[in-house]
Every structure is written in C-alpha cells, then in structure tokens.
Amino acid sequence: MITSRIRLVALACAVLPAAALASDPDGCRTVRIGDGGWMDNAAQNGLAATILEAIGYDPEISFLALGVILESMKSGEIDVFLDSWTPNSDATLMPYVDAGAIRNVGTNLEGGLYALAVPAYAWEEGLRDFADIARFADELDNRIHALEPGNDSNNVLLQMIEENAFGLAGFELVEASEQAMIAAVGRAVDQHEPIVFVGWSPHPMNVRFDMRYLSGGDDWFGPNYGSASVWTGLRPGYADSCPNALRFFQNLRFTIEMESAVMQIMEDTGKDGPEAAREWLMANFGAVTGWLDGVTSFDGGDALVAARSALGVN
C-alpha cells in the first residue's frame, strides 16, 4: 500500500521538467527506501518520505527482508535504510559497512531498547533473567518467539541455542512476522500463559502489554536491557551523488515519543506509515524543522516553505 501510493506520486512528477536550479541531479529525485516490515521502521520511513515528498523528491518504499535490503544496497537497488540498531545489529550490518556497501551518515534515534521480554505476570512468577528461561522450559513449550528468518535478533538467538547459552539447547525459535509474533503474545496474555519474545522500544507493544524486559542478556543484546541507538544507512553512491538529500538524511533525528505517536496512529486507525506520519506532522511540524537546515527543495527553493505549503501548516 505504501509503495504503490508513493510510486503513483513519482509517476505524476516524472512528466515535469527538471528545474534549472535543482540542488541535486535529476537522478537523485527518486529515493529508494528499504522497509524491513517492522512498525518502527514504517513510522521512520513514513516521516522521512512525507517530508521528502513535500520538498520535491519521489520516495519509493519497498518491503523487503533485512538481508535482502542489505544485499540490495550493495547491488545499488536500495538507497536508504533508517533502522540500523547498534550494538544489537552490528554483527549483521558491519560486514556491509566494512565492505563499503552501506555508509553510516548519523544516529537518528537514541534510547532504544531491544531484548527478550515477558508478560509482567511471568516476571512476577520468577521469569526475570535470561538464566531463568530454561527453568520454565515446560511452561514455555521450549519456545522463544522471534521475528522473521534472517532478522539480526534471530541470528543472536540461534547462536545462543547452538552454544547452549543459559541452557537453551533444545529450545525452538519460532520465527514469524512482527504481526504474527505480536499476535502470539496477545493470545498468551489472554490465556495468562508465559511466553518469551523479542521486545523493543519504541513500539506500541510496550503500551498494549504489561511487559518486562529480561536482565542478564548483556553479552548478547547489549547492556542495560539492550539499550541501543539507531543510525541512518545510505548507499555510498547515492550519498556521493546527492549532497542535498545527504544533508537531509544527516539531519534526521527521531525521538521515542515521535515514533511512538506515529505508531499509535497506525495501530488505532489502520493507516500506513506515510498516512500516519502526515497526520502527526500536520500537528507537530515544529518538531522536524531542523531536518531541513541547510537543505533546499529539489528545485533549489526554500525547503521549509515548500514543506509547510505541501503539508498545509503555518
């Protein structure tokens, strides 16, 4: 839904002549953004794409598995990925950075969390630490619920199982989409059954469920319950060729509250990322004006004026 809407706009704009004062070459107009299928990534992409569209670019959002996004950046088919978590995803991402396939152009979010989690009632019953999981093996049906195959957190969990970390040998990793994993948590909560799953913040799960993050996973998910920052990755060729777009992406700064608010709109209304982002931006445009510092619209004009006009804000 997101991809088709954005591409429809791109086709409509493609018939217009390029402005003489374009701040980036015409080949930079289309910005191909990878979406891993996670709600926080959809919120990020919706916010960025809405502003890019407002200043004259043609963002295209493509839903792909993380591994496909990374390979597509390497092959030149995806330009941007906004949801690179560190240190949690370093093992997956750094080989592409080291190979020159992805360039880290700046941190876009601080204060994220990313670790295994449980419902509060399971925590109160003693399932509080990674080392407690094996003691609850029977109640958990020897299962840990995770995301889609190839996700960086799954790779960590599979290694833990293979190495029998915390006595997890014999556990099954239930790999599924974000939506399917959240549905499994919802069913367990409805039946007051224990469940261990991959949790992260920002995400509406932290409001929907009374949940707790497990301690003891520092060596695997990072210290302080997987405390993380998130960085913006660009395809180096795009970054080098498109200095105005590069400046925009370098300026991107999200907050936990911003992403959570957009995700809550998505969850409450069924709107996609760009639709929810546009609703939020129309009421909170002042929070993102810094993204346009030193940036022009695609035709070389005032980006702030263009964005205000496109969004209908003062």
Secondary structure by P-SEA (a helix, b strand, c coil): caaaaaaaaaaaaccccccccccccccccbbbbbbcccaaaaaaaaaaaaaaaaabbbbbbbbbcaaaaaaaaaaccccccccccccccccccaaaaaaccccccccccccccccccccaaaaaacccccccccccccccccbbbbcccccaaaaaaaaaaaaccccccccccccccaaaaaaaaaaaaaabbbbbbbbbcccccccccbbbbbcccccccccccccbbbbbbccaaaaaacaaaaaaaaaccccaaaaaaaaaaaaaccccaaaaaaaaaaacccccccccccccccccccaaaaaaaaaccc
